[in-house]
Amino acid sequence: MAALETPGTFDPWDPAFVADPYPAYAELRERGRVHYYEPTDQWLVPHHADVSALLRDRRLGRTYRHRFTHEDFGRTAPPPEHEPFHVLNDHGMLDLEPPDHTRIRRLVSKAFTPRTVERLGPYVRRLAGELVAGLVAAGGGDLLTDVAEPLPVAVIAEMLGIPESDRAPLRPWSADICGMYELNPSRETAARAVRASVEFTEYLRELIEARRKEPGDDLISGLIAAYDEGDRLTEQEMISTCVLLLNAGHEATVNATVNGWWTLFRHPDRLAALRADRSLVPTAVEELMRYDTPLQMFERWVLDDIEIDGTTIPRGAEIALLFGSANHDPAVFTDPGELDLSRTDNPHISFSAGIHYCIGAPLARIELAASLGALLELAPTLRLAAEPERKPNFVIRGLEGLSVAL
């Protein structure tokens, strides 16, 4: 067992590590392909080739409940007071395995089509322009709250058919639910996640009922109508899918936006080159997601014993796939520590891979390109107004805010 005995090497609760985890990742890659980390009882996997392969390996799963009970798997059932969160979370595609995952993803894909996403393009670009124009008119502000957050939340709400008057709680609900994805969440974090799960579920149950009576041209109506080979989504599956689309559909986009601009401000020569050549926007979006990855880690359960570099990882163990480390692996990326906005050979795994590849990746790319393009065009003198404070989270990597001026 390759245990990590030096706390400073990998410490997701250390503010210095959270501020810049990439040197620690380099140490992990140099020390081997897999490491047991006792504080979280996980096996850390830092190399791109291994992360990419394990995301596709069916001996691993996002859940084990399709094959084992908690007892059979050597795990303890979640406390009963967490049940509302787990009911919501465990019926979404992200935390299911075949055959349920296959069935639900197939049905959701019937409503969440490339044509549906592409049709949103003009709306996304118009909204991004309006938000940036507001920022410019004010002479600056918080890029997080003024542009990065409202854009993807509004887009997902528009897709789902959530009325504008009902949208205010969406971001707080999402933030509270996503707190449970951090390592060893506190009792307070769990309580907030449970409360948000209950409130969001109740709201969506009412909205789904309204759409059953009066279908519209929205994703919830599409999910209700989705039908294939005698299958339909249950109401709980629809609710969990809507929550997943909101959470996954904007958390990564929000954090990629602010992480990306914080990166650009620290590389003024690259920002100047991007301002001079807007054709770099598509590759810049990919590079910024690689360079400071918004989702640093994804977990998998070991359903059958696997071996990595001579180390057997037993059934019942949990593997932590380090996306941030994989995206800086020099075996795959030339000069990974360099920000290269024209990088074309860029197989980053920020959107995951395999059967759990992000269904919303095309929409995220449209949103990121729209906000980046609008800021380059309408705010050509945008500059940092104050040093940002990084959120203490490790898994979902972001900033508390990003104060900018013109």
C-alpha positions as CSV (number, residue, x, y, z in Angstrom):
1,M,0.0,0.0,0.0
2,A,1.5,3.3,-1.1
3,A,0.3,5.5,1.8
4,L,0.8,9.3,1.8
5,E,2.7,10.0,5.0
6,T,3.6,13.7,4.2
7,P,0.6,15.8,5.0
8,G,1.9,18.7,2.9
9,T,1.9,16.7,-0.3
10,F,-1.8,16.3,-0.6
11,D,-4.0,18.1,1.9
12,P,-7.5,19.2,0.5
13,W,-8.2,21.1,3.7
14,D,-5.0,23.2,3.6
15,P,-5.7,26.7,2.2
16,A,-2.3,26.8,0.5
17,F,-3.1,23.5,-1.3
18,V,-6.5,24.7,-2.3
19,A,-5.0,27.9,-3.7
20,D,-2.6,25.9,-5.9
21,P,-2.9,22.1,-5.9
22,Y,-0.9,21.6,-9.1
23,P,2.6,21.3,-7.5
24,A,1.2,18.6,-5.1
25,Y,-0.3,16.8,-8.1
26,A,3.1,16.8,-9.8
27,E,4.6,15.1,-6.7
28,L,1.8,12.5,-6.7
29,R,2.5,11.7,-10.4
30,E,6.2,11.4,-9.8
31,R,5.7,9.1,-6.8
32,G,3.5,6.6,-8.6
33,R,0.2,5.8,-10.3
34,V,-1.9,5.2,-7.2
35,H,-1.7,6.2,-3.5
36,Y,-3.8,5.4,-0.5
37,Y,-5.0,8.5,1.4
38,E,-6.1,7.6,4.9
39,P,-8.0,10.8,5.9
40,T,-10.6,10.2,3.3
41,D,-10.1,6.4,2.9
42,Q,-9.6,6.8,-0.8
43,W,-7.1,5.7,-3.5
44,L,-5.8,8.7,-5.4
45,V,-5.2,8.3,-9.1
46,P,-3.2,11.2,-10.6
47,H,-2.2,10.2,-14.1
48,H,-4.2,11.1,-17.2
49,A,-4.0,7.6,-18.8
50,D,-5.2,5.9,-15.7
51,V,-8.0,8.4,-15.0
52,S,-9.2,8.2,-18.6
53,A,-9.1,4.4,-18.6
54,L,-10.8,4.1,-15.2
55,L,-13.7,6.4,-16.2
56,R,-14.5,3.8,-18.8
57,D,-13.8,0.7,-16.6
58,R,-17.0,-1.1,-15.8
59,R,-15.4,-2.7,-12.7
60,L,-15.9,0.7,-11.2
61,G,-19.2,2.5,-10.6
62,R,-20.7,5.7,-9.3
63,T,-22.9,3.5,-7.2
64,Y,-22.7,-0.1,-5.9
65,R,-26.4,-0.5,-4.9
66,H,-27.3,-2.1,-8.3
67,R,-25.1,-5.1,-7.2
68,F,-24.6,-5.0,-3.5
69,T,-26.3,-4.0,-0.2
70,H,-24.4,-1.6,2.0
71,E,-23.5,-4.5,4.3
72,D,-22.3,-6.8,1.5
73,F,-20.1,-4.0,0.2
74,G,-18.6,-3.3,3.6
75,R,-20.1,0.2,3.8
76,T,-22.4,1.9,6.3
77,A,-25.8,3.2,5.1
78,P,-26.2,7.0,5.1
79,P,-28.0,8.3,8.3
80,P,-31.8,8.4,7.9
81,E,-31.9,12.2,8.3
82,H,-30.0,12.5,5.0
83,E,-32.6,10.5,3.1
84,P,-34.1,13.5,1.1
85,F,-30.7,14.3,-0.3
86,H,-30.0,10.7,-1.3
87,V,-33.4,10.0,-2.8
88,L,-32.8,13.1,-5.0
89,N,-29.2,12.3,-5.8
90,D,-29.5,8.6,-6.2
91,H,-32.2,8.8,-9.0
92,G,-30.1,11.0,-11.3
93,M,-28.0,9.8,-14.2
94,L,-24.7,10.9,-12.5
95,D,-25.1,8.4,-9.7
96,L,-26.6,5.4,-11.5
97,E,-25.0,2.5,-13.4
98,P,-26.5,0.4,-16.2
99,P,-29.2,-0.7,-16.8
100,D,-30.9,2.3,-15.0
101,H,-28.3,4.8,-16.2
102,T,-28.6,3.6,-19.8
103,R,-32.4,3.8,-19.7
104,I,-32.6,7.3,-18.1
105,R,-29.8,8.8,-20.3
106,R,-31.5,7.4,-23.4
107,L,-34.8,9.0,-22.4
108,V,-33.3,12.3,-21.3
109,S,-31.3,12.5,-24.6
110,K,-34.6,12.4,-26.5
111,A,-35.5,15.8,-24.9
112,F,-32.0,17.2,-24.5
113,T,-31.0,17.0,-28.2
114,P,-28.2,18.7,-30.0
115,R,-30.9,20.6,-31.9
116,T,-32.4,21.8,-28.6
117,V,-29.0,23.0,-27.4
118,E,-28.1,24.7,-30.7
119,R,-31.4,26.5,-30.8
120,L,-30.4,28.1,-27.5
121,G,-27.3,29.7,-29.0
122,P,-28.8,33.1,-30.0
123,Y,-30.5,33.4,-26.6
124,V,-27.3,32.6,-24.8
125,R,-25.3,35.1,-26.8
126,R,-27.9,37.8,-26.4
127,L,-28.2,37.2,-22.6
128,A,-24.4,37.2,-22.3
129,G,-24.2,40.5,-24.1
130,E,-26.9,42.1,-21.9
131,L,-25.2,41.0,-18.7
132,V,-21.8,42.3,-19.8
133,A,-23.4,45.5,-21.0
134,G,-24.8,46.0,-17.5
135,L,-21.4,45.3,-16.0
136,V,-19.8,47.9,-18.3
137,A,-22.5,50.5,-17.6
138,A,-21.8,50.1,-13.9
139,G,-18.1,50.6,-14.5
140,G,-17.3,47.2,-13.1
141,G,-18.5,44.9,-10.3
142,D,-18.3,41.3,-9.4
143,L,-17.8,39.1,-12.4
144,L,-19.1,36.1,-10.5
145,T,-22.5,37.5,-9.5
146,D,-23.0,39.9,-12.4
147,V,-22.1,37.6,-15.3
148,A,-20.8,34.1,-14.4
149,E,-23.7,33.0,-12.2
150,P,-26.8,34.6,-13.9
151,L,-26.0,33.4,-17.4
152,P,-26.0,29.5,-17.0
153,V,-28.7,29.6,-14.3
154,A,-31.0,31.6,-16.6
155,V,-30.2,29.3,-19.5
156,I,-31.0,26.1,-17.6
157,A,-34.1,27.7,-16.1
158,E,-35.2,28.7,-19.6
159,M,-34.6,25.2,-20.9
160,L,-36.6,23.7,-18.0
161,G,-39.4,26.2,-18.4
162,I,-39.0,27.7,-14.9
163,P,-40.7,31.1,-14.8
164,E,-38.4,34.1,-14.2
165,S,-40.3,34.9,-11.0
166,D,-39.3,31.5,-9.5
167,R,-35.6,31.5,-10.3
168,A,-34.1,33.3,-7.3
169,P,-33.7,30.1,-5.1
170,L,-32.2,28.0,-7.8
171,R,-28.5,29.0,-7.3
172,P,-28.7,28.8,-3.4
173,W,-30.5,25.4,-3.7
174,S,-27.8,24.2,-6.0
175,A,-24.9,25.5,-3.9
176,D,-26.3,23.8,-0.8
177,I,-26.9,20.4,-2.5
178,C,-23.4,20.5,-4.1
179,G,-21.8,21.0,-0.7
180,M,-22.4,17.2,-0.2
181,Y,-19.9,16.4,-3.0
182,E,-17.0,17.8,-1.0
183,L,-14.8,15.5,1.0
184,N,-16.1,14.6,4.5
185,P,-18.9,17.2,4.5
186,S,-19.9,18.7,7.9
187,R,-23.2,18.1,9.7
188,E,-24.2,21.7,8.9
189,T,-23.4,21.2,5.2
190,A,-25.5,18.0,5.2
191,A,-28.4,19.8,6.9
192,R,-28.4,22.5,4.3
193,A,-28.2,20.0,1.5
194,V,-31.2,18.1,3.0
195,R,-33.3,21.2,3.3
196,A,-32.5,22.3,-0.2
197,S,-33.3,18.9,-1.5
198,V,-36.7,19.0,0.1
199,E,-37.5,22.5,-1.1
200,F,-36.3,21.9,-4.6
201,T,-38.1,18.6,-4.9
202,E,-41.4,20.1,-3.7
203,Y,-41.1,23.0,-6.2
204,L,-40.4,20.7,-9.1
205,R,-43.2,18.3,-8.2
206,E,-45.6,21.1,-8.5
207,L,-44.1,22.4,-11.8
208,I,-44.1,18.9,-13.3
209,E,-47.8,18.5,-12.4
210,A,-48.6,21.9,-14.0
211,R,-46.7,20.8,-17.2
212,R,-48.6,17.5,-17.3
213,K,-51.8,19.5,-17.5
214,E,-50.5,22.2,-19.9
215,P,-47.4,21.0,-21.8
216,G,-45.1,23.6,-23.2
217,D,-42.0,23.9,-25.4
218,D,-39.6,23.2,-22.6
219,L,-37.4,20.4,-21.3
220,I,-39.7,19.4,-18.5
221,S,-42.5,18.9,-21.0
222,G,-40.1,16.9,-23.1
223,L,-39.1,14.7,-20.2
224,I,-42.7,14.0,-19.4
225,A,-43.3,13.0,-23.1
226,A,-40.1,11.0,-23.5
227,Y,-41.0,7.4,-24.3
228,D,-38.9,4.6,-25.6
229,E,-39.5,0.8,-25.8
230,G,-42.3,1.0,-23.2
231,D,-40.2,3.1,-20.8
232,R,-41.0,6.4,-19.3
233,L,-39.2,8.4,-16.6
234,T,-40.8,8.2,-13.2
235,E,-41.6,11.4,-11.4
236,Q,-38.6,11.0,-9.1
237,E,-36.3,10.4,-12.1
238,M,-37.7,13.6,-13.7
239,I,-37.1,15.6,-10.5
240,S,-33.6,14.2,-10.1
241,T,-32.8,14.9,-13.7
242,C,-33.9,18.5,-13.5
243,V,-31.8,19.1,-10.4
244,L,-28.8,17.4,-12.0
245,L,-29.1,19.5,-15.1
246,L,-29.2,22.6,-13.0
247,N,-26.4,21.7,-10.7
248,A,-24.1,20.2,-13.3
249,G,-25.3,22.6,-15.9
250,H,-24.1,25.7,-14.2
251,E,-21.6,24.8,-11.4
252,A,-18.9,24.0,-13.9
253,T,-19.7,26.9,-16.1
254,V,-19.8,29.4,-13.3
255,N,-16.4,28.2,-11.9
256,A,-14.8,27.8,-15.3
257,T,-15.7,31.5,-16.0
258,V,-14.2,33.0,-12.9
259,N,-11.3,30.6,-12.7
260,G,-10.6,31.4,-16.4
261,W,-10.7,35.2,-16.0
262,W,-8.5,35.0,-12.9
263,T,-6.1,33.0,-14.9
264,L,-6.2,35.5,-17.8
265,F,-5.6,38.4,-15.4
266,R,-2.5,36.6,-14.1
267,H,-1.3,36.2,-17.7
268,P,-1.7,39.7,-19.2
269,D,0.3,38.8,-22.4
270,R,-2.1,35.9,-23.2
271,L,-5.1,38.1,-22.4
272,A,-3.7,40.8,-24.8
273,A,-3.2,38.1,-27.5
274,L,-6.8,36.9,-27.0
275,R,-8.2,40.4,-27.3
276,A,-6.2,40.9,-30.5
277,D,-7.4,37.6,-32.0
278,R,-10.9,36.6,-31.1
279,S,-10.6,33.5,-33.3
280,L,-8.8,32.0,-30.3
281,V,-12.0,31.9,-28.3
282,P,-12.9,28.2,-29.0
283,T,-9.4,26.9,-28.1
284,A,-9.1,29.4,-25.2
285,V,-12.3,27.9,-23.6
286,E,-10.8,24.4,-23.7
287,E,-7.4,25.5,-22.4
288,L,-8.9,27.5,-19.5
289,M,-10.9,24.5,-18.5
290,R,-7.8,22.4,-18.6
291,Y,-5.5,24.9,-16.9
292,D,-7.6,25.4,-13.8
293,T,-10.1,22.6,-13.8
294,P,-13.5,23.5,-12.2
295,L,-14.2,19.9,-11.0
296,Q,-10.9,18.7,-9.5
297,M,-11.9,15.1,-8.5
298,F,-14.5,12.5,-9.3
299,E,-15.1,9.4,-7.2
300,R,-15.8,5.8,-8.2
301,W,-16.5,2.6,-6.1
302,V,-14.5,-0.5,-6.8
303,L,-17.1,-3.2,-7.7
304,D,-14.5,-5.9,-8.5
305,D,-10.9,-6.0,-7.5
306,I,-8.6,-4.1,-9.8
307,E,-4.9,-3.8,-10.1
308,I,-3.0,-0.5,-10.8
309,D,0.8,-0.7,-11.3
310,G,1.1,-3.9,-9.2
311,T,-1.2,-2.6,-6.4
312,T,-4.5,-4.5,-5.9
313,I,-7.4,-2.2,-4.9
314,P,-10.1,-4.4,-3.4
315,R,-13.8,-4.5,-4.0
316,G,-15.5,-2.0,-1.6
317,A,-12.7,0.6,-1.9
318,E,-13.2,4.1,-3.2
319,I,-11.1,5.7,-5.9
320,A,-10.5,9.4,-6.3
321,L,-9.8,10.3,-9.9
322,L,-7.9,13.5,-9.9
323,F,-9.1,15.5,-12.9
324,G,-7.0,18.5,-12.1
325,S,-3.8,16.4,-12.0
326,A,-4.7,14.5,-15.1
327,N,-5.2,17.8,-17.0
328,H,-1.6,18.7,-16.1
329,D,0.1,15.4,-16.9
330,P,3.2,16.1,-19.0
331,A,2.8,12.6,-20.6
332,V,-0.2,14.0,-22.5
333,F,0.1,17.8,-22.5
334,T,3.2,19.7,-23.8
335,D,4.3,22.2,-21.1
336,P,1.2,21.6,-19.0
337,G,2.1,24.4,-16.7
338,E,2.0,26.9,-19.6
339,L,-1.2,28.6,-20.5
340,D,-1.5,28.1,-24.3
341,L,-4.7,29.6,-25.6
342,S,-4.0,28.2,-29.1
343,R,-3.5,24.6,-27.9
344,T,-5.3,22.4,-30.3
345,D,-4.1,19.0,-29.0
346,N,-6.1,19.2,-25.8
347,P,-7.7,16.0,-24.6
348,H,-8.6,17.4,-21.2
349,I,-11.1,15.4,-19.1
350,S,-12.9,18.3,-17.5
351,F,-16.2,16.9,-18.8
352,S,-15.4,13.4,-17.7
353,A,-15.4,10.4,-20.1
354,G,-17.2,7.1,-20.7
355,I,-20.9,6.6,-20.1
356,H,-20.9,9.5,-17.6
357,Y,-19.5,12.0,-20.1
358,C,-21.3,15.3,-19.4
359,I,-24.5,15.4,-21.4
360,G,-24.4,19.2,-21.1
361,A,-20.9,19.7,-22.4
362,P,-22.1,21.3,-25.7
363,L,-24.2,23.8,-23.8
364,A,-21.4,24.6,-21.4
365,R,-19.1,25.3,-24.4
366,I,-21.7,27.7,-25.9
367,E,-22.1,29.5,-22.6
368,L,-18.4,29.8,-22.0
369,A,-17.7,31.1,-25.5
370,A,-20.6,33.5,-25.3
371,S,-19.5,35.2,-22.0
372,L,-15.8,35.2,-23.0
373,G,-16.6,36.7,-26.4
374,A,-19.0,39.4,-24.9
375,L,-16.4,40.4,-22.3
376,L,-13.7,40.7,-24.9
377,E,-15.8,42.8,-27.2
378,L,-17.8,45.0,-24.8
379,A,-15.2,45.3,-22.0
380,P,-11.8,45.5,-23.8
381,T,-10.2,47.3,-20.8
382,L,-11.6,44.9,-18.2
383,R,-9.1,44.6,-15.3
384,L,-8.8,43.1,-11.9
385,A,-10.0,45.4,-9.1
386,A,-9.1,43.4,-6.1
387,E,-7.3,40.1,-5.3
388,P,-10.0,37.4,-5.2
389,E,-10.6,35.0,-2.3
390,R,-10.7,31.3,-3.2
391,K,-13.6,29.2,-1.9
392,P,-12.3,26.7,0.6
393,N,-13.7,23.8,-1.4
394,F,-11.4,21.3,-3.1
395,V,-13.7,19.2,-5.3
396,I,-15.7,22.0,-6.9
397,R,-13.0,24.7,-7.5
398,G,-14.0,28.3,-7.6
399,L,-13.8,31.8,-6.2
400,E,-15.9,33.7,-3.6
401,G,-16.0,36.5,-6.1
402,L,-14.0,38.3,-8.8
403,S,-14.0,42.1,-8.5
404,V,-13.3,43.9,-11.8
405,A,-13.2,47.4,-13.1
406,L,-12.9,49.1,-16.5
